[in-house]
Amino acid sequence: MDDNKTRSVPSLFEWAGGMPMFEQLFNLFYDKVLADDILEPVFKHMSPQHRLHVAHFVAEVFGGPKLYSESEGSHFQMIQKHRLST
């Protein structure tokens, strides 16, 4: 049997290194955001879970497990949280 025929193409989630890498990426990202003089005031009140929720959302978009949509919220709920009140 030809190994090339049985191999599947990894998802972007898998290529990136799986959930630990997405969690690390967003921890580093938000560390930099909070160290920025302009961005820090906007993000300083985010919940401690925010980083994890964002990591789960982006990981799901890239082909990872559906942690965000199945237990943390929906795309609609996320949009509502980020929508400006009028």
C-alpha positions in Angstrom: 0.0 0.0 0.0 1.2 3.5 -0.9 1.7 5.6 2.2 1.0 8.8 0.3 -2.6 7.6 -0.4 -3.4 6.8 3.2 -2.0 10.1 4.7 -4.4 12.9 5.2 -3.5 16.6 4.9 -3.2 18.0 8.4 -5.5 20.9 9.3 -4.0 24.3 10.0 -4.8 23.6 13.7 -2.6 20.4 13.5 0.2 22.2 11.5 0.3 24.9 14.2 0.9 22.4 16.9 -2.5 21.8 18.4 -4.3 23.5 21.3 -1.2 24.1 23.5 0.3 26.2 20.7 -2.9 28.3 20.3 -3.1 28.8 24.1 0.6 29.9 24.1 0.1 32.2 21.1 -2.8 34.1 22.7 -1.1 34.3 26.1 1.9 35.9 24.4 -0.3 38.1 22.3 -2.3 39.4 25.3 0.9 39.9 27.3 2.1 42.2 24.5 -1.3 43.9 24.3 -1.3 44.6 28.0 2.3 46.0 27.8 1.3 48.5 25.1 0.4 52.0 26.4 -2.3 52.5 23.8 -4.0 49.0 23.9 -3.7 48.3 27.6 -6.6 50.6 28.7 -8.9 48.9 26.2 -8.1 45.4 27.3 -7.2 45.7 31.0 -10.7 44.8 32.2 -11.0 41.6 30.2 -11.9 38.4 32.1 -9.1 36.0 33.0 -10.8 33.5 30.7 -10.7 35.8 27.7 -7.3 34.6 26.4 -8.5 31.0 26.6 -11.8 31.7 24.8 -10.0 33.5 22.0 -7.5 30.6 21.7 -10.4 28.1 21.5 -12.3 30.2 19.0 -9.3 30.7 16.6 -8.3 27.0 17.0 -11.8 25.9 16.0 -11.7 28.2 13.0 -8.4 26.5 12.0 -9.9 23.0 12.2 -9.4 22.2 15.9 -12.0 20.8 18.4 -15.3 22.7 18.8 -14.5 23.8 22.4 -15.7 27.3 21.8 -18.9 26.7 20.0 -19.9 23.7 22.1 -19.2 25.0 25.5 -18.1 28.6 25.5 -20.4 30.5 23.2 -21.3 31.0 19.7 -20.1 33.3 16.9 -23.3 35.4 17.4 -22.7 35.8 21.1 -19.1 36.8 20.4 -20.2 39.4 17.9 -22.7 40.8 20.4 -20.0 41.2 23.1 -17.8 43.2 20.7 -20.6 45.2 19.1 -20.7 48.9 20.0 -23.7 50.1 21.8 -25.6 52.8 20.1 
